[in-house]
């Protein structure tokens, strides 16, 4: 640690941070912007707008007294009684005695300082399930591309869900958990799933396709309940975030390596006029756009760790992860990911440190100046070539065609799995349709579920964001608050990216989004001691 503290890289990073702070202070001291900022900061605390904002963000959930949670508590009490009667029989089984012997041997090894036993002690099945959700992408990649086990590749995520819910029920039966983990977001998610089931029943021209469309839309929302039911502490939630941050660092390095080595890409990924774009990085995802969406969360999450870390070495590691992810997202040349990153960065700066705005402008200008291909790809959006290409088969013509199809049934749409996504592309039954991807997840929901479905989906996303924001409000004074601000910013960036790609059609992106939503509401509500006192 002493060598690392005194090494040139660490000292240079510290000097750069100090120079940046001094420069910003020198530029802003006495400026109109600084004067206005101090004025608003002085008077905002007593303003009506600030009081309304605090009242809105500090609002307690009403779901605690709902009939749903009352019924859930009764079911848990019933499971607990059944478990109490079955527990003596279970404790006499060979499996239970073998497990207790294994845990005892591991505990003795851990007491003797064995690192292997320490790992085995903490690697319970519950924690394995939690980290499997966070590492959905590499697990899926290993099964599909490395081991090439086709039958397992199509069912392993469903098995993970069933195992997670089974463990949750087992914890109630065994008495390890006395009541259900209550979060204000559970009811909105269930209501949207229930509406999807109802819509499938009343507007399912092809039942099998409608069921597949419903599964693709709502299945990965169930990971929200799986993660909430398995989490036990803030430390576990933070450990999952650390693991995800490490994963993004590895993928970011791989993306930079692909750019350096000019990884081969299909010709359709770039326009003929974009001659400066020699490659687009995609790591193990095989899609630069989806990789870009994943990098948005990697950048904001590692930025949160940079602010939350106390030790310089940890700050340097978080800054390194953010750096390689930022380079990779530039090299994806995904315009939608860039827009999502800009929105996420703005929200992160507003929540954590507004001094980041000048730095963001400097980095943006540097990227445009020193990487000409980025500027070319942005300016290409405003050329006649792009307008012609978009009119021939780009997003504008596909979006217009999707809105035209909506006229057939504006209220309820064409039906789940009917058009605009992977399910429709795999089941092209309607011969009168010109099947294609809409590259806009919200428009896909609108075409398939109609205005009522899109309204329900927007209401769900609003509930998700507002309760996640309220969760951050409850822990704003803690050391780890910047981490969760980074998660929230990344979630908003991914939702913005959904305007340009079907991000939620990708299983690991959908599952990770709801995993992070579960982490935020768990930390802010279920694991917050102050909240427990309130209820």
Secondary structure, 3 states (H helix, E strand, C coil): CHHHHHCHHHHHHHHHHHHHHHHHHHHHCCCHHHHHHHHHHHHHCCCHHHHHHHHHHCCCCCHHHCHHHHHHHHHHHHHHHHHHHHHHHHHCCHHHHHHHHHHHHHHHHHHCCCHHHHHHHHCCHHHHHHHHHHCHHHHHHHHHHHCCCHHHHCCHHHHHHHHHHHHHHHHHHCCCCCCCCCCCCHHHHHHHHHHHHHHHHHCCCCHHHHHHHHHHHHHHHHHHHHHHHHCCCHHHHHHHHHHHHHHHHHHHHHHHHHHHCCCCCCHHHCCCCCCCCCCCCCCCCCCHHHHHHHHHHHHHHHHHHHHHCCCHHHHHHHHHHHHHHHHHHHHCCCHHHHHHHHHHHHHHHHHCCCCHHHHHHHHHHHHHHHCHHHHHHHHHHHCHHHHHHHHHHCHHHHHHHHHHHHCCCCCCCCCCCCCECHHHHHCCCCCCCCCCECCCHHHHHHHHHHHHHHHHHHHHHHHHHHHHHHHHHHCCCCCCHHHHHHHHHHHHHHHHHCCCCCHHHCHHHHHHHHHHHHHHHHHHHHCCHHHHHHC
